[in-house]
Amino acid sequence: MCGRYTLTLESDDLEERFDATLEEEFSPRYNAAPGQRLPVITDAEPETVQRLEWGLVPSWADDDTGGIINARAETINKKPSFREAYEQRRCLVPADGFYEWVETEDGKQPYRVALEDDRPFAMAGLWERWEPDEETTQAGLEAFGGGSADAGRDDDPLETFTVVTTEPNDLVGDLHHRMAVILEPGDEREWLMGDDPKDLLEPYPADEMRAYPVSRAVNDPSTDEPSLLEPIES
């Protein structure tokens, strides 16, 4: 799976790399985690870097909890949670590395996986928009004594995303049985706009990547600082 990643670009560099304009201010992230609002580029607005919440909530879900952080490449065009999003709502998830954990005698050791030169890349993603139905909204109003429509409820749509994963390459296979789909730069627009770009969802070449152990401080999602990128003795 892909459960944490890094995106350490400054705003100007992020916009230049993806030829898109930031919708709101962004600061480098050294420990991006599920539930956070993170930069993505959607097929609906390919010229804009938006921030969506990591953890896809299908549009038909009863509530906005239990977001799905990963989608298996092999089944995204079949599973109900992802099928419609694959056909109509794809996105790029900018990153420059991701974390995986290896079981050791002393507990789980985190590793950062990145391209050899640490250049940024796009992970394949899907996005969704969930809206509360009338029954949910009415229940919220009744909880506040039938007051005004703005009293104590949030009926705004929730926009979320998930990262697509595939079989690991030889490098990541030593760490985990899945890896995030990293798109070649020339394939990014095809992933966004192509009719059926499933053939892009292959493991990235292992000889163009590196992995190294990092501090277990990354285990805490509230820790988000440059020191997390530094290699340690394994």
C-alpha positions in Angstrom: 0.0 0.0 0.0 0.9 3.7 -0.1 0.1 5.2 3.3 2.5 8.1 3.6 4.4 10.2 1.1 6.5 13.4 0.6 6.1 16.4 -1.5 8.9 18.9 -0.7 8.6 21.3 -3.7 8.1 25.0 -3.1 4.9 26.4 -4.6 6.6 27.9 -7.7 8.4 24.7 -8.5 5.2 22.7 -8.0 3.4 24.9 -10.5 6.2 24.8 -13.0 6.6 21.0 -12.8 2.9 20.3 -13.4 2.1 23.3 -15.6 -0.8 24.2 -13.3 -1.7 27.0 -10.9 -2.1 26.5 -7.2 -5.6 27.1 -6.0 -4.4 27.9 -2.5 -1.2 28.3 -0.5 1.0 25.2 -0.2 3.9 24.3 2.1 6.3 21.4 1.5 5.1 18.1 3.1 7.5 15.6 4.6 4.9 13.2 6.0 1.7 13.5 4.0 -0.9 11.2 5.6 -4.5 10.0 5.1 -7.2 12.4 6.1 -5.1 15.5 5.2 -6.0 17.9 2.4 -3.2 17.5 -0.2 -2.4 18.7 -3.7 -3.9 16.9 -6.7 -4.5 17.8 -10.4 -7.9 16.5 -11.6 -9.1 15.7 -15.1 -11.9 18.3 -14.5 -9.4 21.1 -13.9 -6.1 20.1 -15.3 -4.6 23.6 -15.2 -5.2 23.9 -11.4 -3.5 22.3 -8.4 -6.4 21.7 -6.0 -6.3 20.3 -2.4 -8.5 17.2 -1.8 -8.7 15.0 1.2 -6.7 11.7 1.0 -9.2 8.9 1.5 -11.7 8.4 -1.3 -15.4 8.4 -0.2 -17.6 7.1 -3.0 -20.4 9.4 -4.1 -23.0 6.7 -3.1 -21.6 6.2 0.4 -24.1 6.6 3.3 -21.7 8.9 5.1 -18.3 10.6 4.7 -16.3 8.3 6.9 -14.0 5.4 6.1 -12.1 6.9 3.1 -10.2 4.5 1.0 -6.5 5.5 0.6 -5.5 3.0 -2.1 -7.1 1.4 -5.1 -5.7 -1.7 -6.7 -4.8 -1.2 -10.4 -6.0 -4.7 -11.3 -9.6 -4.0 -10.2 -10.2 -0.2 -10.5 -12.4 -0.7 -13.6 -14.5 -3.4 -11.8 -14.9 -2.5 -8.1 -18.0 -0.4 -7.3 -16.0 2.0 -5.2 -13.7 2.9 -8.1 -15.3 1.9 -11.4 -17.1 5.2 -12.1 -14.2 7.3 -10.8 -11.8 5.4 -13.1 -14.1 6.2 -16.1 -14.8 9.8 -15.2 -12.6 11.2 -12.4 -8.9 10.6 -12.6 -6.2 12.7 -11.0 -2.4 13.2 -10.6 -1.0 13.1 -7.1 2.2 15.1 -7.0 5.0 13.5 -4.8 8.7 13.1 -4.6 8.8 10.0 -2.4 6.8 7.6 -0.3 7.3 5.6 2.8 7.1 1.8 3.4 7.7 -0.2 6.5 9.8 -3.4 7.0 9.3 -5.7 9.9 12.6 -6.1 12.0 13.5 -7.6 15.3 13.2 -4.2 16.8 9.8 -3.4 15.2 8.8 -1.8 12.0 11.5 0.2 10.2 10.4 2.9 7.8 12.1 3.4 4.5 11.7 6.3 2.1 11.4 5.4 -1.6 12.2 8.0 -4.2 13.6 8.4 -7.7 17.4 8.3 -7.9 17.7 12.1 -8.3 14.8 12.9 -6.0 12.9 14.6 -8.9 9.2 15.0 -8.4 6.7 12.6 -10.0 3.0 12.0 -10.3 1.2 9.0 -8.7 -1.9 7.9 -10.5 -5.0 8.7 -8.5 -8.8 8.7 -8.6 -11.0 11.4 -7.1 -14.6 11.6 -5.9 -17.2 14.2 -4.7 -19.5 13.1 -1.9 -22.5 15.2 -0.9 -24.9 14.7 2.0 -28.4 13.6 1.0 -31.5 15.5 2.2 -32.1 13.1 5.0 -28.7 13.6 6.4 -29.0 17.3 6.1 -32.4 17.4 7.7 -31.2 15.2 10.6 -28.5 17.8 11.2 -31.0 20.6 11.3 -33.2 18.8 13.7 -30.3 18.2 16.0 -30.1 22.0 16.3 -33.8 22.5 16.9 -34.7 23.2 13.3 -32.7 26.4 13.2 -31.3 28.2 10.3 -29.6 26.3 7.4 -26.2 27.5 8.6 -26.7 26.4 12.2 -24.1 23.8 13.3 -24.0 21.7 10.1 -21.6 21.2 7.2 -23.4 20.3 4.0 -20.6 21.2 1.7 -19.5 18.6 -0.8 -16.5 16.5 0.3 -13.9 16.0 -2.4 -11.5 13.1 -1.8 -8.8 11.1 -3.6 -7.1 7.7 -3.6 -3.7 6.6 -4.8 -3.6 3.7 -7.3 -1.2 0.8 -6.4 0.2 -2.0 -8.5 2.6 -5.0 -8.1 6.0 -3.8 -6.8 9.2 -3.7 -8.7 12.3 -5.5 -7.4 13.4 -2.6 -5.2 10.0 -2.0 -3.5 9.3 -5.7 -3.4 11.9 -6.1 -0.7 9.8 -3.6 1.4 6.2 -4.3 0.6 4.0 -6.4 -1.7 2.4 -3.3 -3.4 3.7 0.1 -4.6 2.2 3.3 -5.8 1.8 3.7 -9.6 4.4 6.3 -10.7 3.6 7.8 -14.1 6.1 8.7 -16.7 5.9 12.5 -17.3 4.8 11.9 -20.9 2.0 9.7 -19.7 0.5 12.0 -17.1 -2.0 13.7 -19.5 -2.9 10.4 -21.0 -3.8 9.2 -17.5 -6.0 12.2 -17.0 -7.7 12.3 -20.4 -7.3 8.9 -22.1 -10.3 6.7 -22.8 -8.9 3.7 -21.0 -5.4 4.2 -19.8 -5.2 1.1 -17.7 -2.0 -0.1 -19.5 -0.1 2.8 -17.8 -0.5 1.2 -14.4 2.7 -0.7 -14.4 5.6 -0.8 -11.8 8.1 1.9 -12.3 11.6 0.7 -13.3 13.5 -0.3 -10.1 16.9 0.8 -11.6 15.7 4.4 -11.6 14.7 4.4 -7.9 16.4 4.2 -4.5 15.2 3.3 -1.0 16.8 4.1 2.4 15.9 3.8 6.1 14.7 6.9 7.9 13.8 7.9 11.4 10.8 6.2 13.1 9.6 9.7 13.9 7.8 9.4 10.6 5.4 6.9 12.3 3.7 9.9 13.9 1.6 11.7 11.2 1.8 14.9 13.2 5.6 15.0 12.7 6.2 16.8 9.5 9.7 18.2 9.2 12.7 18.0 6.8 14.7 15.8 9.1 12.4 12.9 8.2 14.1 12.7 4.8 17.6 12.1 6.2 18.9 8.5 5.9 19.9 6.7 9.1 22.0 3.6 9.8 19.9 0.5 9.2 
